[in-house]
Amino acid sequence: MNAIPIAQKSIAAASISGTYAIVGSIFSTPPTIIIIVSTLDQTVQFSWDGVIDAFPIVTGGMLIIDFRTNGMAIPGNFGPYVKEIGNPTTGSLYVGGFTV
């Protein structure tokens, strides 16, 4: 089974506010590994659905979530969302990963 890269999605600091904004677009295929990288100058809140807070992404943070190794799956047609905790003014948040 081969890993297939998912196109990187991103959102710039200027597009992040106090309400959830989608990072790029929804995933069309269920990712098995997600990589989140922040070059933002403030912490932001991450959500899987744009409603429920999942976890914060800290300034300069990176997070790798490996669903497949842990025997989990994430449904397709969901999108990564972020909103302000701090007020980011520079940088971007990037979301990428792999599917099989």
C-alpha positions in Angstrom: 0.0 0.0 0.0 1.4 3.4 -1.0 1.1 6.7 0.8 -0.5 9.4 -1.4 0.4 13.0 -0.5 -2.5 15.3 0.1 -2.2 18.8 -1.3 -1.1 21.3 1.3 -3.7 23.8 2.5 -2.9 27.1 4.2 -4.4 30.2 5.8 -2.6 33.5 6.3 -2.7 35.4 9.6 -4.8 38.2 8.1 -7.6 35.6 7.3 -7.9 34.4 10.9 -10.4 36.0 13.2 -12.5 35.2 16.3 -14.8 32.9 14.3 -13.7 29.7 12.6 -12.3 29.9 9.1 -11.6 26.9 6.9 -7.9 26.2 6.2 -7.9 25.9 2.4 -10.8 23.6 1.6 -12.3 20.3 2.9 -10.4 17.1 2.4 -11.9 15.2 -0.5 -10.3 11.9 0.7 -9.9 10.8 4.3 -6.3 11.5 5.5 -4.4 8.9 7.4 -1.7 11.2 8.5 -2.1 14.9 9.1 0.7 17.4 9.5 0.0 20.9 10.9 2.7 23.6 10.9 2.3 27.1 12.3 4.5 30.0 11.4 2.0 32.3 13.1 3.0 34.8 15.7 0.1 33.9 18.0 -1.6 30.7 19.2 -4.8 29.6 17.4 -7.6 27.2 18.1 -8.0 24.2 15.9 -11.3 22.4 15.0 -12.2 19.5 12.9 -15.7 20.8 12.1 -15.6 24.6 12.7 -17.8 24.2 15.7 -16.1 22.2 18.5 -12.8 23.3 19.8 -10.2 20.5 19.4 -6.8 21.8 20.5 -4.6 24.9 20.3 -1.8 25.2 17.9 1.0 27.2 19.5 3.2 29.8 18.0 5.7 28.1 15.7 4.2 24.7 16.6 4.1 21.5 14.6 1.8 18.6 15.1 1.7 15.2 13.4 -1.4 13.0 13.9 -1.1 9.4 12.7 -4.6 8.0 12.6 -3.7 4.8 10.8 -1.1 3.5 13.2 -3.5 4.0 16.1 -6.2 2.0 14.2 -8.4 5.1 13.8 -10.0 6.6 10.8 -11.2 10.1 10.1 -14.2 10.6 7.8 -13.8 12.3 4.4 -15.3 15.6 3.5 -14.2 17.4 6.7 -12.1 20.5 6.7 -9.5 21.8 9.1 -10.6 25.1 10.8 -8.9 27.7 12.9 -9.8 30.8 14.9 -8.0 33.3 17.1 -6.9 32.6 20.7 -4.3 35.4 20.3 -4.5 37.9 17.4 -2.0 36.6 14.7 -0.6 39.4 12.5 2.1 37.5 10.6 2.8 34.0 9.3 0.5 31.2 8.2 -0.9 27.9 9.3 -0.3 24.9 6.9 -2.1 21.6 6.9 -0.9 18.6 4.8 -0.6 14.9 5.1 -1.1 11.6 3.4 -3.8 9.1 2.5 -3.6 5.5 1.2 
